[in-house]
Every structure is written in structure tokens, then in C-alpha cells.
Amino acid sequence: MKPGFVRAMDAVYLISIVVAGTCMVVMTLIIPLGVFFRYALNSALSWPEPAATIMMIYFSFLGGAAVYRANAHMAVTAILNAVPERAQRAMNAGIHASMIAVALFMIVYGAQLVQVTWNQTIAEFPWMPVGFTYLPIPVSGVTTLLFIVERIWAGLLPPDSLTYSDAPRGLE
């Protein structure tokens, strides 16, 4: 059952990085477009800035969940490495509990935020509910919670994991 769960988390991870990466690329393309129209053509577009903001929200939250799984987030491990193994286990349990609390906060309050703002619209995108903008908060909360469960249950991913397939390899 554990290998099947890890494979499912590989798929969730891939979806997260594809969506986050796509948002980053689109955002990188539309910001210069907005600048070009404003300064070169003297005809400002109204939608690039809010679109880029929405893309940044998706990129940040979904990318953050993926970074947690890849264990590539910023962490200061000097204290953790300086204490005995028993204290390390207790500190790791505290870290997991803190991350679970953050993920649950994102799920509960993010879902409430989406629900409360769903019937509002964005001026530049009247067809898009404001709640869609906040949807990555509870989604990434669920994703992060799943990655936390994976970390607790299966431990750190092995070096040959799909998550590290883009890491540089030794010169051959």
C-alpha cells in the first residue's frame, strides 16, 4: 500500500509543478506584454497585472507544496543536527505537528475564503469568481497535508525518486 501511495503522491507532485511552472511561464510572458502595450504602443491593457497576480498566487501556493515534498524548502538544521537522536525525533515530531496545523489552517480558512468570495467577480475578468483566485490556498493545504502524511509514513524520498529526476547528475 505504501508504494501505491508514494506513486499517487508522485502524480500530485507532478500536477503541482506543472501548474506552478505553467503559471510562472505565462506570468513571465504577460508582464512584458503589458509593459510593451503601455509604453511602446501607448495603449495600456487592463488585464496583465491582475492575471499575473492570480498566476503568482497559484505558483506560490502549489509550488510551496511541491517544495515541501522535495525537501527543498529553507530550513536551518544546525540545531537539529547538534542534538542527540532522541531529541531529533521529538523535534521532527514538532515540525510535523506544526506543518499539519498550518495545512489544516489553510484547508479550513482557505475553503471559507473561497466560499465567501465565490459570488464576487474581478473587474478585469467578470466571468471569473474571486473565489477562484483563492482556490489554491485550500488545494495546497490538502496537497501539503498529503505530502506530510507521506513523509511521516514513508520517510524522505529516495534519491531515485521522480521528485529528484531534474536534479543534476555527476559528470559521466
C-alpha positions in Angstrom: 0.0 0.0 0.0 2.9 2.4 0.8 4.4 2.2 -2.7 1.0 2.9 -4.2 0.6 6.0 -2.0 4.0 7.2 -2.9 3.2 6.8 -6.6 0.0 8.7 -6.1 1.9 11.5 -4.4 4.3 11.5 -7.4 1.3 12.3 -9.6 0.1 15.0 -7.2 3.6 16.4 -7.2 3.8 16.4 -11.0 0.5 18.2 -11.3 1.6 20.8 -8.7 4.9 21.6 -10.5 3.3 21.6 -14.0 0.6 24.1 -12.8 3.1 26.2 -10.9 5.6 26.1 -13.8 2.9 27.0 -16.4 1.8 29.9 -14.2 5.4 31.1 -13.9 5.9 31.0 -17.7 2.6 32.6 -18.5 3.3 35.3 -15.9 6.7 35.9 -17.4 5.2 36.4 -20.8 2.2 38.6 -20.0 4.1 41.2 -17.8 6.4 42.3 -20.7 3.4 42.3 -22.9 1.6 44.7 -20.6 4.7 46.9 -20.4 5.1 46.9 -24.2 1.5 47.9 -24.8 1.7 50.6 -22.1 5.0 52.2 -23.1 5.6 51.3 -26.8 2.0 51.4 -28.1 0.7 53.9 -25.5 -2.3 51.7 -25.0 -2.4 50.1 -21.6 -4.0 46.7 -21.2 -6.1 46.3 -18.1 -5.7 42.5 -17.6 -2.0 41.6 -17.5 -1.4 42.8 -13.9 -4.4 41.1 -12.3 -3.7 38.0 -14.4 -0.1 37.9 -13.2 -1.2 38.3 -9.6 -3.6 35.3 -9.9 -0.8 33.3 -11.6 1.6 34.3 -8.7 -0.9 33.1 -6.2 -1.2 29.7 -7.9 2.6 29.5 -8.4 3.3 30.3 -4.8 0.9 28.0 -3.1 1.2 25.0 -5.4 4.9 25.4 -5.8 5.2 25.7 -2.0 3.6 22.3 -1.5 5.9 20.8 -4.1 9.0 22.3 -2.5 7.9 20.7 0.8 7.7 17.3 -0.8 11.1 17.8 -2.5 12.6 18.8 0.9 14.0 21.8 -0.9 12.5 24.5 1.4 14.6 26.7 3.5 15.5 25.1 6.8 18.0 25.7 9.5 19.2 22.3 10.6 22.2 23.3 12.7 20.2 22.8 16.0 18.6 19.6 14.8 21.9 18.1 13.8 23.5 19.2 17.1 21.2 17.3 19.4 21.0 13.6 20.2 18.9 11.3 18.0 16.0 11.1 20.6 15.8 14.9 20.7 15.9 15.0 16.9 12.9 12.6 16.7 11.0 14.9 19.2 11.9 18.0 17.2 10.8 16.3 13.9 7.5 15.4 15.5 7.1 19.0 16.5 7.9 20.1 12.9 5.3 17.6 11.5 2.7 18.8 14.0 3.4 22.4 13.1 3.1 21.7 9.4 -0.1 19.7 9.9 -1.5 22.7 11.9 -0.6 25.1 9.0 -2.0 22.8 6.4 -5.3 22.4 8.3 -5.5 26.2 8.8 -5.1 26.6 5.0 -7.7 24.0 4.3 -10.4 25.3 6.8 -9.9 29.0 6.4 -8.9 28.9 2.8 -12.1 27.0 2.0 -14.1 29.6 3.9 -12.4 32.4 2.0 -13.2 30.7 -1.3 -16.8 30.2 -0.3 -17.3 33.7 0.9 -15.8 35.3 -2.2 -17.1 32.9 -4.9 -20.0 35.1 -5.9 -17.8 38.2 -6.3 -16.2 39.0 -9.6 -12.9 40.5 -10.7 -13.4 43.8 -12.6 -10.9 42.8 -15.4 -12.3 39.3 -15.6 -16.1 39.5 -15.0 -16.5 35.8 -15.8 -14.1 34.7 -13.1 -15.2 34.4 -9.4 -12.9 36.0 -6.9 -13.0 32.6 -5.0 -11.1 31.1 -7.9 -8.2 33.4 -7.0 -8.1 31.9 -3.5 -8.7 28.3 -4.5 -5.0 27.4 -4.4 -5.0 28.0 -0.6 -7.2 25.0 0.4 -5.9 22.9 -2.5 -2.3 23.4 -1.5 -3.3 22.8 2.1 -4.7 19.4 1.2 -1.7 18.7 -1.0 0.8 19.7 1.7 -1.2 17.6 4.2 -0.9 14.6 1.9 2.9 15.2 1.5 3.2 15.4 5.3 1.4 12.1 5.7 3.8 10.7 3.0 6.8 12.0 4.9 5.7 10.6 8.2 4.6 7.2 6.8 7.3 6.6 4.1 10.1 8.9 5.3 12.2 11.0 3.0 12.1 10.1 -0.7 14.9 8.0 -2.1 17.4 9.8 -4.4 16.0 8.0 -7.5 12.5 9.4 -6.8 10.6 11.2 -9.5 10.8 14.3 -7.4 14.6 14.5 -7.9 14.6 13.5 -11.6 15.5 17.0 -12.6 18.5 17.2 -10.2 22.0 17.5 -11.7 23.8 14.2 -12.0 27.5 13.6 -11.7 29.7 14.0 -14.8 29.9 10.8 -16.7 
